[in-house]
């Protein structure tokens, strides 16, 4: 038996939003379990991340728990694939090992693709202003290579060729 798959690249903004529902659910669970972000903060961050996603500027998004020395204890990365092949999307979850640890902080990291990096500073600032971003985004202030943590692939969120591969770092 043979099967074929043709990716026509016909995903829409609706497919991107649908794919990010898994991310949003995971982020809400992690924020709740760690007690490090309020629902309002999560909503604002997801809003901004979705704007970048819909404009096709994202490479990946990390949610990272840092200790008092700004070193990652645990992280999850959601890697974007605009040419995915999955026909089904996994359910969000498997976040029960995130804990509310003392002297820790939960940070969100956005990594941009070449399309965003090709914009001038003026174009980037204009994009942020026109789209009414809700958060004040700053440059990364810790090492997010997670070399000291073990990486495992987790859920795959997808819709019509747009995918987010969840990767856990423990």
C-alpha positions as CSV (number, residue, x, y, z in Angstrom):
1,X,0.0,0.0,0.0
2,X,1.3,3.4,-0.9
3,X,0.2,6.9,0.1
4,X,1.3,10.3,-1.0
5,X,1.1,13.7,0.6
6,X,1.1,17.0,-1.3
7,X,1.7,20.2,0.6
8,X,0.1,22.9,-1.4
9,X,1.2,25.6,1.0
10,X,-2.4,26.8,1.4
11,X,-2.5,27.3,5.1
12,X,-4.1,30.6,6.2
13,X,-4.0,32.9,9.3
14,X,-6.8,30.7,10.7
15,X,-4.5,27.6,10.4
16,X,-1.7,29.5,12.2
17,X,-4.1,30.5,15.0
18,X,-5.4,26.9,15.2
19,X,-1.8,25.6,15.5
20,X,-1.0,28.1,18.2
21,X,-3.9,27.0,20.3
22,X,-1.7,24.1,21.5
23,X,1.1,26.6,22.4
24,X,-1.4,28.8,24.2
25,X,-2.8,25.9,26.2
26,X,0.7,24.7,27.1
27,X,1.8,28.2,28.1
28,X,-1.3,28.6,30.3
29,X,-0.7,25.3,32.1
30,X,3.0,26.1,32.7
31,X,2.2,29.6,34.0
32,X,-0.5,28.2,36.3
33,X,1.7,25.3,37.6
34,X,4.8,27.6,38.2
35,X,2.7,30.5,39.5
36,X,5.2,32.8,37.7
37,X,2.7,34.5,35.2
38,X,-0.8,35.7,35.5
39,X,-3.5,35.0,33.0
40,X,-3.4,38.6,31.9
41,X,0.3,38.4,31.2
42,X,-0.1,35.1,29.3
43,X,-2.8,36.7,27.2
44,X,-0.7,39.7,26.3
45,X,2.4,37.5,25.4
46,X,0.3,35.1,23.3
47,X,-1.3,38.1,21.5
48,X,2.1,39.5,20.5
49,X,3.5,36.1,19.5
50,X,0.5,35.4,17.3
51,X,1.0,38.7,15.5
52,X,4.6,37.7,14.6
53,X,3.4,34.2,13.7
54,X,0.7,35.5,11.4
55,X,3.2,37.7,9.6
56,X,5.5,34.6,9.2
57,X,8.4,36.1,11.2
58,X,8.9,33.3,13.8
59,X,11.6,30.6,14.0
60,X,10.8,29.4,17.5
61,X,9.3,30.4,20.8
62,X,10.7,29.2,24.2
63,X,9.2,29.2,27.6
64,X,12.0,28.9,30.2
65,X,12.2,28.6,33.9
66,X,15.3,30.3,35.2
67,X,17.0,30.0,38.6
68,X,18.2,33.0,40.6
69,X,21.5,33.0,38.7
70,X,19.6,33.3,35.4
71,X,20.4,29.7,34.4
72,X,17.7,27.6,32.7
73,X,16.3,24.8,34.9
74,X,13.7,23.7,32.4
75,X,12.4,24.9,29.1
76,X,10.1,24.1,26.2
77,X,10.6,25.2,22.7
78,X,8.0,25.5,20.0
79,X,9.7,25.3,16.6
80,X,7.9,26.6,13.6
81,X,7.7,24.7,10.3
82,X,5.9,26.5,7.5
83,X,6.2,23.5,5.2
84,X,4.9,20.8,7.5
85,X,3.4,17.5,6.4
86,X,1.4,16.4,9.5
87,X,-2.3,15.6,8.9
88,X,-3.3,15.6,12.6
89,X,-2.5,17.8,15.6
90,X,-1.6,16.5,19.1
91,X,-3.4,17.6,22.2
92,X,-1.7,20.1,24.5
93,X,-0.5,18.8,27.8
94,X,2.2,16.8,29.6
95,X,3.2,19.8,31.6
96,X,2.7,18.3,35.1
97,X,6.4,18.3,35.9
98,X,6.6,22.1,35.9
99,X,6.7,23.3,39.5
100,X,6.4,26.5,41.5
101,X,10.0,26.7,42.7
102,X,11.3,29.5,45.0
103,X,13.6,32.1,43.5
104,X,12.8,31.3,39.9
105,X,11.4,33.3,37.0
106,X,9.5,32.3,33.8
107,X,10.7,34.0,30.7
108,X,9.5,33.8,27.1
109,X,11.9,34.0,24.2
110,X,11.1,34.6,20.6
111,X,13.6,33.8,17.9
112,X,13.0,35.3,14.4
113,X,13.5,33.9,11.0
114,X,15.4,35.5,8.1
115,X,12.4,37.4,6.9
116,X,12.2,39.4,10.2
117,X,16.0,39.8,10.3
118,X,16.0,41.3,6.8
119,X,13.8,44.2,7.9
120,X,15.4,47.5,8.8
121,X,15.2,48.8,12.4
122,X,12.7,51.3,11.1
123,X,10.5,48.6,9.5
124,X,10.6,46.5,12.7
125,X,9.7,49.5,14.9
126,X,6.8,50.4,12.5
127,X,5.5,46.8,12.6
128,X,5.5,46.8,16.4
129,X,3.7,50.2,16.5
130,X,1.1,49.5,13.9
131,X,0.2,46.1,15.4
132,X,-0.2,47.5,19.0
133,X,2.0,45.1,20.8
134,X,1.0,44.6,24.4
135,X,4.4,43.7,25.9
136,X,7.7,45.4,26.1
137,X,10.1,43.0,24.5
138,X,13.8,43.1,25.4
139,X,16.9,41.3,24.2
140,X,17.7,37.8,25.5
141,X,19.8,38.0,28.7
142,X,20.6,34.3,29.2
143,X,21.9,31.3,27.3
144,X,19.0,29.4,25.7
145,X,21.1,26.7,24.0
146,X,20.1,24.5,26.9
147,X,23.2,22.4,26.4
148,X,23.1,21.2,30.0
149,X,19.5,19.9,29.7
150,X,18.2,16.8,27.9
151,X,16.0,17.5,24.9
152,X,13.0,15.3,24.0
153,X,10.5,15.9,21.2
154,X,6.9,16.2,22.4
155,X,3.6,17.2,20.8
156,X,3.3,18.3,17.3
157,X,0.6,21.0,16.7
158,X,-0.4,21.4,13.0
159,X,-3.0,22.6,10.6
160,X,-2.7,22.4,6.8
161,X,1.1,22.5,6.5
162,X,1.8,25.0,9.4
163,X,3.4,23.2,12.3
164,X,4.8,23.8,15.8
165,X,7.0,21.0,17.1
166,X,7.2,21.1,20.9
167,X,10.6,20.2,22.4
168,X,11.1,19.7,26.1
169,X,14.4,20.5,27.8
170,X,14.8,18.9,31.3
